[in-house]
Amino acid sequence: MFTLLGLATFLSNNQYGKKWAFGVIPDTQWKTEMNAPFHGTAIHTIDAINTEFVRQKVDFVIQVGDLVETPSAVAFQTRAAHNKALTVANIRFYPVRGNHDAMNYDVVNGDDKEMKKEAVAQFKQAFSGLPGTAGGGGSSPDLPGAAGLTYSFTHKGGKFICLDTFPLIDDGSKGGKAYTVGDYLPWIEAELKKDDHRFAFVFAHKNLLGQNHKDNLFGDDETNQDSQPETQNAFFSCLQRHGVRYFLSGHDHMYNRSRIASPDGKSEIEQIICGSAAHKFYLPEEPFLQRETPIAQELNRIGFIIVRVDGERIRFEYYSTEPFGAEPKTPTWKLRNSFDYGAIRMMPKA
């Protein structure tokens, strides 16, 4: 274990001591604009946010799901095409699928396994070369169909774990096979035990606990936010033991930061619901569980997050602006919420 003095010396002598940042863009689905040129994705909002990511010189961008309203080849290709500014600036894009990327809600509530198989193939074609695939670097769980959909990668001392909990393969069931957090836990544990990072974050589309949606990362039952309690306890414990401080998600189309305890009360993590990057917003709705402690919230604005790494400290910055719609715009982004933590400690491997 490094002392703070030793860590400062370590940082000053290698790439980890240099300032750098990454961006997080939330849901970009847009139901009211399904025709060209939008195809169910908020292209002008994406362009405006990506322009700001380029201006602020982020190294890469992660999207926490719901890239499009309804999965199709043209929808995913449209979303990918509007990353041109990132590509030109050599900023890599890491998407995480959301429920709208995995199923068509106009088709029997999305319960069509052939359509879901097509959605996976269309997503992979639009966003090729992701970690866990050939030439993509990083890692994916050794589970059929998971490569490039659930994955991890490292960057300048950080590890970034992205989880896909939506149908990936045809296992003969009506809806197709979706892996659970429990399926991924051995891989998550193994990734966090590696000595290839100093800090780590975990990303997924669905929340640990939602402000509006009551389905979550552990189940679709909106009447039971404590579903799979043993898996929840193990997941929270794994993240806490390995020094993971923050879990970032989408799904709720609002910015919300809170501290959440595991069902058994033995572990906790801070969750950041990253906002909305489209013209769709939700309001908080009861019930709220007592194991969630609210910290900050903003509603009904378009926003994004930049995370800055500066030596021993990490700083989160949430920017937002008033909604704008079907016309291009150069908005004024305002810093609405920020916080930081440090010093960064070497990740415990025991």
N, C-alpha and C positions, 0 to 999 in steps of 0.2 A: 504493500500500500504506500502510495506517495504521500509525503507530508506536503502541506500547501507550498512551502518553499521549494521542495523538490519538484513539485508539479509545475510551479512557475518557471523553473529552470528548464524542465522538459519541454514546456510549451514554447519557450522563447527560442529553442534550438531546432524546431522542426515545423512542418506545415500546419500542425494543429494550433500553433500560436497565431496564425494569420486570421484576420477578420473575414468572415464569409457569411452568406445568408441563403436560405431557401424559402420558397413560397408555397402556400397551400391555397388552392381555389376550391370553393364548395360547389354544390349542385348547380348545374347549368341547364337542366331540363326546362323546356318552355312549351306547355301544352297548347297555348293559344296561337302559336305560329308553327303549324305542322307542314306548311307548303314551302316551296323554294322562296328565298335562299336559306331559310332557317332550318327546316326539317326537324323541328322539335328541339332545337338547341339555341341558346341565347347568344348569337354570334357577336352582336355589338358589345355586349357586356364582356364576353370573353376577350375580344380585341382590346377593350379599354383596360382590363385587368392585366393582360399580357404586356401591354405597353408600359404599365407601371412596374411590372416585374423586371422588364428589360432596363427601365430607367434606374431602378434600385439595384440592379446588377446581382440578382440572385443566381445561384449556381444551378438549381433545378427547381421543378415545380411538381407537387403531388396534388392530384384531385381526388377528393374523398367520395366519389361515386355520383350516380345519376348524371352522367354526361349528356344523355339525351332523354327525351320523353318516352320514345318507343324504339326498341332496337331494330335497326335495319342497316344494310350496307351503306346506303346514302346518308343516313343519320350519323353513323360513326365516322364516315369519311368527311362529312361536313365539319363535325367537331374537330377531327384531326387537322383539317385544312386550316382552321383558325388558330393553330399553334405556329403558323409560319413565322411570326415575329420571334418566338422562342427559338425555333430552329435556326434562323439567321444569326441569332445572338449566341448560338451554341449552348442553349439552356435545355437540358433534357427534361422530358415530361413523363411522369409516372402516374398513370391512371389506376384507380381502384374501382371496380364495378359496384353499382348500386342496384336496387331492385328494379328500377326502370330500365337499366341497361340489360337486365336478364330476362325480362318478361313483358309481354304485351297485355296490358290490363283491359284492352277491348276484346280479348279472346278468352272467354270463360274465366275471367279474373286472372288471366295470365297462365292458366293451367294447361299448357300445351307443350309437351316435351320436345316435339320436333321443332317448334319455333324456338325453344330455349337452346337446343343444339345449334341451330342456325345463328342465334344471337352470340354464342360463344365464338363461333368461327368468324363472324363478321367483326366482332370486337378485336380478335387476335390479328385479323388482316389489317385493320385500320391502325392498330397500335402494336406493331411488330417489334421484336428485339428487346422485349422487357426482361428483367432479371429472371433467372431460372430457365430461360430458353437458350438454345444454341447461339453462342456469340453474345448473349445478353449480360453475362456476368451474374453475380449475385447467387441466390439460392432459392429453391422452391421445395416444398415438402415432397417426399417420395410417395405421392398419391396419384392415381390415374387422373389425368386432366388438370391437375393443379398448376403445372408449370406455366409461369408467366401470368398467372391470375392471382394466386397467393404467392408472395415472394418477399425477399429481403435483399437489401444492398447496403454497402458501406460507403461513406464519403467523409473524408477529412476527420476521422475519429468518431463519426456518428454511425449508428446502425438504424435502419428504417425498415420496419416490418409492416407489410400491407396484407390485409386479410380479406379474402373473398368468401362469403358464406352463402352464395347463391348457386343454383343448379349448374353443374359443370359437365356432367356426362349422363348418358342414357344407361341406367342400371336395370331397366325393365319396369321400373315403377311409373306411375302415371305422370308424376311431375319431374322426374329426373333426380339425379343424385347431387345433393348439396352437402359439403363437408361442414361439420360443426366446429366450434372452437375446441371442443374436446378432441376431435380428430387431429387438429393442428397443434395441440399442446406439446407433445413430445418434440416436434420440430422447433416450436417457439423456444422451449427450454434449451434445446441444443444450440440454437442461434445466439441466445443471450449468454450462454456459458463461454462462447468463443472469446478469445483475447484480441479480437480485431477491431475493438471500438472502446471509447471512453464513456459514451452515453447512448441512449436509445429511445426511440419513440415508436409507438404502435398506432397504425391507422386502419380504419374500416369505415364502411358507409354507415352501418347502423350503430346506434348509440349503446352505451352501457345502460343508461337510463335516459329516456327522452323527455323533453318538456311537453311536446305535443304527442308524438307517436309513443305508444306504449308497447308495441313490439320492439324488440331490441336485438343485440348481438347474439343473444342466447336462445331466442325463440320468437315465434310469430304470434303467440297467444297474448293479445292485448289486455286480457283480464288477469294476467299473472306475470308481473315484471320480475318475479323471483324464480322464474323457470330455470331448470337445470342448476339448482343451488350448489351442488358439489363441483360442477364444472366452473361456475362463477368463482367459487372460493379458490379453486386451484389456479385459475387464470389470474385473479387479483394477487394471490400469493406469489406466483411466478414473477409477475412484473415487479412487485415490491421487493422481493429478494434480490432481484438483479438490477435494482436502481432505476427502473423505468418510472419516470415521474408523471408523464402526460400521455393520455390516449386522445387521439383526434378523430373526429367523425363528422358526418354530414346529416342527411335525412330529414332534419327538423326545420330547415330553411330559416334559421335564426342564429344569432351569435349567443352562445351561452357557455359560461365557465362555472364549473362546480367541483366539489370534492365528493367522491363517492366511496363508501365503504362496501366491502364484500358482504354477502348475506350473513356470514358468521361473525362479522365485525372485527376480524383479525387483520385485515389488510385494507389499504385504501389507495386510490389514485385520483389525480385530477383529470377531469374530462373537459375537452374543448369541443363544442359543437361549432363548426367553423363559419356558419352564416349561410347566406344565399347569394349565388352569382347569377340569378335569373329573377324573373318577375313573378315569383311565387313565394308566398310567406305564410307561416303558420303562427298561431298564438299559443302560449302555454295553456294546458288543460289539466285539471286534476284527473286522477290522483297522483300525488307526489309522495315518494317514499321517504321515511325519516332518515334513511341512511345516506341521503343526498343533501349536501350543504351548499346552497347557492353562493356564488361569489360575484359574478357580473353577467349582464344580459343586455342585448340590444335587439329590437324588433323592427321589421319592415324597412330595412335598408339593404342595399347590395354591398357586399364586402369581401375581403380576403385577408389572409394572414401572412406576415413575413416573420420568420424566425432567424434571429441573428446570433451567430456564435462568435464570441470575442474572447479568445484566450480561455480564462476560467469561467466565464459567464455566458449564459444563454438568455436572450431577451425575446419575448413574444410581442408582436405589434399587430393589432387588429385595426384595419382601415375600412371605412365605408363611405357611401354617398347615397343621395336620394335615388330612387329607382328611375330608370329611363328605359325606353322600349324599342320600338321598331326602327329607329333612326340612329345612325352613328353619333357618338358624342365623346368629347374629351372632358370627363367629369373632374371635379375637384375632390380629391380623396382626403378625408380627415382622419387623423389618428384618434380612435375612440377609446381604446383600452390597451394598456401595455403593462407588462410585468416581467421580472427576470429572476433568475436563480443562479447560484454559484456559491462557493467554487465547485466546479465539476470535479468529481472524484473518479478515480479509476473504478470500472465496474467490478463488483464482487463476483467471483467465479465459483464460490463454494456452493 
